[in-house]
Amino acid sequence: MAYIRRFKTTSGATGVQVCYKKGREVVRTVHVGSANSEVGLTKLLKKAQAIIDKDKNPLFDLKKYDD
């Protein structure tokens, strides 16, 4: 299971990490970055979600319907 972790850094910025858990234990952490603004934070959250989504298999292949 993967989830996005947001936290405050010592400099006051907001850090974003993708954490992978197995049971109750965090087995892997990927640091995405840190941001000082809402715009930067939104970009980091989208990037973190993309990291999580790349490990998933889609239920349907919608690319075959693109023209």
C-alpha positions in Angstrom: 0.0 0.0 0.0 1.3 3.5 -0.9 0.3 6.8 0.5 1.4 10.5 0.3 2.9 12.0 3.4 3.0 15.7 3.9 5.1 17.2 6.7 6.7 20.5 7.8 10.4 20.8 7.4 12.7 22.7 9.8 12.9 25.6 7.4 9.1 26.0 7.4 8.4 24.5 4.0 6.1 21.6 3.4 7.7 18.3 2.4 6.1 15.6 0.3 7.0 11.9 0.4 5.5 8.7 -1.0 5.6 6.0 1.6 5.0 2.3 1.0 3.7 0.1 3.8 3.6 -3.7 4.3 1.3 -4.4 7.2 2.0 -1.7 9.8 5.6 -1.2 8.8 6.9 1.5 6.3 9.2 -0.4 4.0 10.2 2.3 1.5 10.0 6.1 1.4 10.5 8.2 -1.7 11.2 11.9 -1.1 9.4 13.9 -3.8 10.4 17.4 -2.7 9.5 20.4 -0.6 7.6 23.6 -1.4 7.2 27.0 0.1 4.0 28.0 -1.8 0.6 26.4 -2.5 1.4 26.3 -6.3 4.6 24.3 -5.6 2.8 22.1 -3.2 0.1 21.3 -5.7 2.8 20.3 -8.3 4.5 18.1 -5.8 1.3 16.3 -4.8 0.5 15.7 -8.5 4.0 14.3 -9.0 3.6 12.0 -5.9 0.2 10.8 -7.2 1.9 10.0 -10.5 4.5 7.9 -8.7 1.8 5.9 -7.0 -0.2 5.5 -10.2 2.7 4.2 -12.3 2.8 1.0 -10.1 -0.9 0.3 -10.7 -2.3 -1.7 -13.6 -5.3 -0.1 -15.2 -8.6 -2.0 -15.3 -9.3 -1.0 -18.9 -6.9 0.0 -21.7 -8.4 3.3 -22.9 -5.5 4.2 -25.1 -6.8 2.0 -27.9 -9.8 4.3 -28.2 -7.6 7.4 -28.8 -7.7 8.7 -32.3 
